[in-house]
């Protein structure tokens, strides 16, 4: 089969995105009671801020050719032809996924003055590629200025000026660090200055990862490869997780840790290699540790590489890498694998809307990376000391939390929509955040 070209995808998406170009309209009045304080207006943007960015999907060789991942409104291609729930999803396509889900949000209004929040369908992460990997790398301080000019001076300026942008929100499918370059940085380092622009200080940005001291941004879960279309497929998957034999104590799926410099990934690899020769007799496990090599991105769009081993593991190790968070955290939860964190910024201080801080002891394990790297603490000793009954309770809690970090497929069944997913919780959190911000502004 010949490779799909960028033009093929543009033709495919053109008919779909015609829908995006129409202004959102309010739902029937019989939903108004349910929509109290939940109304959202979608701002109409010219295609240069979303659709046109998709036409450049093969123009950033230093990044990737992301054309194949545009299919199915950003969910990517199915893992196989008969798949109903599994896709080769790229997390950087969350802007498309979110936009498509916004179009079926039940409380849309065409009247911005009636809205409790304003959604800006800007693909900021995709737009950043020209500054991060393209010809405008030396102009990264300009990222977002064209959008600001359009929102404030071109398209109905009163929408912005009504609350000076405090009621606006957008999705930026990259870690916030990538938009954190100081405006006066010399020399320039990797990233753009979008979140450093005073013009956008009031806007809420939903990112894959927040900074240590976030202001505009709130982290929301990375998309995984699992996007069920109805409740039956979700329940079937959960039942499979409950039946799955957990024959491995702990698993690490990832890369890195091969240098001689002390770091938590190196410590994990060394411990795992050492314990593989140990007898698992009497532990209830066939293997004490398993390493799944995901170096050089080989697992990113091939979930079978890591999902099957995760289904067989009790604990999934989630050490920080280049940044504190990992998509693997959410892959592991989708596999019913209890996450093991090595610093709070990996999840606890990031995803408070979706995984409340007070619940972490119920579904995860925390081990200090400093203790592992510099004090010789054994991960194996910590995990084997947890009583089996507690492990079972923790896994059941993981399964309970699972829908909260899953992005169901657009157009899903009514039954599945009764369960809040990552999108629903992100919208709830955004509305509450904007409400609080507007109250603070009004009190000043």
N, C-alpha and C positions, 0 to 999 in steps of 0.2 A: 504494500500500500504506500503510495507516495506521501511525503510529509505534507501536512497541512500548512498552507501559506497564510501570511497575515491577511491578505486580501480575502481569502476564503472566510476567515472569521468575521471580517468587517461586513461582508454580504450577509452572513448568518445573523449577526447582531443588529444589522440596520433595522430590520422589521421589528425586532424586540425593543430597540431603544426608541423607536417612534413613540412608543407608549410613554417613555421617560420624558419626552419633550412636551407632553401635555401637562398643564397645571393640575395639581391634585385637587380633587373635589371632595366636599364633605359627604359623609355617609347620610343615610336616611335619618330623619328626625327621631325615629323610634330608638335609635342608639344613643341619643343625647344624654340620657340619664347615666348610662354606662360610661360615657365619655367625659363626664364632668372632670375638669382639671387634667384631661388627657389629650386634648386636641393638639394636633401637629400640622403645621403648614410646610409644604415642600417648596423651597425657592426654585424658581426656574432659572437654570444656568445655560448659557450657550455651550455647544458641544466641545469647545476648546478646553473646558474644565472637567469633562468626563469622557464622552464618546470618542472624541478625537484622540485621546490619550491611548485608547486601545489599538488604534491603527499603527502605533509605533511599537507594537509588542515584540518585534524581532530586531529592534534597532539598538539594543544595549547588550552587546556580546559579553561585556565584563560582568553583567548582572545575570542574565539568562534570557532565553527566548521563551516568553511567557504566553505565547499564542495558544498552545494546547490547553492552558488552564482557564481560558476564557469561557469554554463551553459550559452549558447548563447554568448560565447566569453567574459564573464565577466558581461553581462547585467543581469544575473540571470534568474530564471524561470519566465515564464509569470504569471501575476497575476491570469489569468484564461485561459482556453484552447482556447477560441475564441478571446483572446486579440491580437491586432496587434501592439500596441504601448506601452503597460504598462508591466513593469517587476518588480520583487523583487530585485532591484539593491542595492548592497552594495557599498558604495563610496570607500572602500578600494580596490575594484577590478578595479579601474581606470587604473592601469598599463596594465591589460589585454585588456581593452576596447581601450586604446590608441594604443597599439601594433597592434591590429587587424585593426584599422583605418589607421595606418601607411602603412600597406601592400597594401592598395588601394589608397594611395596618388599618384597623377598623375605625380609627378616629382621626381621619384626615379632614382638613378643612381648606377650602379655597380662599378663605378670608383670613389674612395674616393677623388682623386686629382681634380675631376671635381665638387665635391659637395660644396655647400655653407654652409652646416651644416651636422653633423654626429649624427645620432640617436643611442643611446645605449639602446637596449631592455632589460634592467635590471629591475627586479621587486624588487626594493629596499625596498619598504614598506613591502612586504611579507617576504623578506629576514631578515628584522629587527625583525620579531617575535621571532626568536630563541634567540635574545639578550634581547628583552623586556619581553617575557613571557616564554622562554624556558630555556634549560640547560646552555646557554652561557651568562647568565645575567651578570656575572662578567667579561666578555670579550668584553663588548660593544664598547670599544675603537678600536676594530679590525674590526668593521663593514665597509666593503668596500675595505679593503686592498687586499683581494684575487682578486677582480675585477680590481683594479688598476694594480696589477702585470700582470694580463692577458692582459689588454689593452696596457700596456707600454712595456712589456718584452716578451710576448708570441705571440700575434696575430698581425702581421704586425706592428711593432713598429713605422714605419714611418707615419702611419695614425695619431697617437697621437702627435708625435714629430713635425709634420708639423706646427702645431699652438699651441703646448703645451696644448692641451685640450680645448682651447678657443672656438673651433667650435663644441664641443661635447655637447649634451643635453640628458636628461633622465627624466622620470616621477617617482616621489616618492609619492605614494598615502597615505600620512599622513601629518599632520601639521609639518612644519619645526622644531617646538620646539622638536619633537620626535627624531631629529637627531642633537641636539644642546648641548649634554653633553661635557663639556671641557675634553680634553685629560687627564689632571692631576687631575680630580675630585676625591676628597676623603672626605667624603664617596661618593659612586656612587649614582646618583639619576636617575629617570626614563628617559630613552632615550638612544640613541647611539651617537657616535661621528662622524658620517659620514660627516656632513657639517662642522665639525671642523678640518677635516684632510687637511693639506696643499696640499696634493696630488690632491684634488678635488676643490681647490679654483677657478679654471678657468672654471669649468663645469657649465652649466646652469641646474638647477634642477627645474622642474615644480612640485609644491607641492599643497596640498589642502589649505594650509594657510602659509603665510610668517611670519617671525619674525618682530618685530617693526623696526629693522634696517637690512633689508635683504642685502645679498651680492650675493650669488650664486643663490638664489631661486626667483621664480616668482609664485605667487598664481594663480591658474586657478580654475574654478567652480567645486564644488562637483557634481558628477553625480546624477541626480534625477532618478525617475522611468519611465520617459517618453522618449521613443526613437522611434519616428515615422519612418516608412520605406519609406513613399512617401509624396508628397506635399498635396495630398488630405486629409490624416489623420491629418496633421498639421493644414491645413485650417479648417477642421471640428472642431478640438479642439478649435482653436481661435474663431470661430463663437459661439461655446458653451459658451466660457468665456464672449463674448459680450452679450449674452442673459441671462446670469446668474443673478438672483435677489440677490442683496447684502443686505440681511436682518439683518446682524450683523455689528455693527460699527467696533469693533476691536476684534482680536483673538490672543491668545497665545497658540501655540502647543509646548509642551516641558515638561521637568521635573524640579526638583529643586525648590528652593524658599520656602521650608517648614521649614527651620531652623529659629531660633530667631535672627541670626546675620543679620545686615542690608545688603541687596544686592538688585540689581535691579529686580531680579526675584521674590523675596519676595514682593517687593513693587508692582509689577504687579499683583501678586496673590491677595494681600490685596485689591488693588483698584478694580480689577475685581469682587471679591466677594462682595464688597460694592455696586458697581453700578448695579449688577444683580437685586437688589430689587428696583431700580429706574424705574420710568415710562419712556418709550421711546416715549410717545405721542408727536407728533409735530416734531420729529427728522427725520422721514422717515425710521426709523429702528424698527425692532421687538425686537431686543436685543442690548444692548449697549456693552456687552463684553461676550466672550465665552472662556473658558479654555478647551483645549484638552489635557488630561493627556497622556504624552508619556514617563513617567518615566520607568526606567529599560529597556529601549530599545524596548518597545512593538510596537512602530510605525516604526522602522527602515526598515522593509521589508514588511510592510503592508500599502501601500499608501492610501487605502480607509479610514483608520482611521482619517487621517488629510486632505486629499484632498477635500472631500465633504464639511466639515466645512469651509475650505479656499475658496471654490467656492462661499460661501454665505457671506463672510466677505469683507469689504472694505479695512481694514488695518490689516496687519499681523505684530505683535510685534516680533522683532528679537534681544533679549537681549543677551549679551555674557554669556558663561557658563564656562566650564573648560578652554577654550581658546576663543578668541574673535569671531571667525567665526562659522557659523552654516550651515549645509546642508539645514535647513528649509528656509533659505533666498531664495534659488533657487527653492525649492518646492513651496513657496509662489508666486514667480514670474511666475512660470508655471501655477499657479491657477489664475493669473490676480489680485493678492492681493497686494496692495501697501505696500512695506516694511517700517517699522519704526525702525530706528537704534538708539542705545544709546551710541555708540562710533565709531569713524572713523575707528578703526582697524577691525571692524566687516565686512566691505566691501570696503568703500571708499578708504582706504589706502592699499587695498589688490588686488582688481581685476580690476586694471586700464585698462588692455587690453580689457576686456569684458564689463565693466561698467565704461566708462570714468568719471573721477572725476567731470568734468564740467557739467555733465548731472544729477547729483544726485538730485538737487532741482526740476527737472522736473518729476522724477518718485518715489521719496522717501521722507520720513519725518525724520528729525534728532532731537532728544531730549536728552539732556545731562543726563547721568545716575546719576551724582552727584546731579543735580537739582531734579531728581525724588526721590532719596534715602534720601538725607540730607536736601533738601529745601522744600520738600512736593509738588513739581510741579505735577499737575494733567495731566496725559496722555489724559484722556477723554476731558479735557478743550482744550488742544492743537488741538486734532483731530476734535472736533466739531466746532472749530473756522475756519476751512478751508472751504471756499465757495464750494458749491456742484458743480459748474461749473469747479472749479479747480480740484476737486476730479476726475471728469470725464476725464479731460485732463491728469491727472497723470496716471489714469488707462490705458488710450490709449497709453501712453508712455511706461508703463510696458509691454503691449502687443507687442509694437514695439521692445522692447529690448529682449523679450523672446527667440527668436531663438539664440541669442548670448550666452545664458547660457545653452542651450540644447545640448545634445549629440545625434545626430540622429543615427539610427541603421546602422551598417555596411551593405554594399551592397544596400544602399538606391537608390531611383530613381534619374534620371538625373534632374528632376524638383526640387526635394528637395535639391539636391546638389548645386543648384543655389543660395540658401540662406546660408550664412555663419553661421556655428554653433560654439559651444565652441571649438571643435577640430580645425576647420579651423582658428579661431582667435588666438588660442594658437600657431599654427604653424607660422602664420604671425608674431606674436610678437616675437617668438623665433628667426626666421630668421633675423628680424630687430635688435634684441638685439645682436646676434652674429656678424652681420655686423658692428655694432657700436663698439663692443669690439675689433674686428680685426683691425679696423681703428685706435682705440686708441693705440693698441699695436704697429702698424706700425709707428705711429707718435713718439713713445718714442725713 
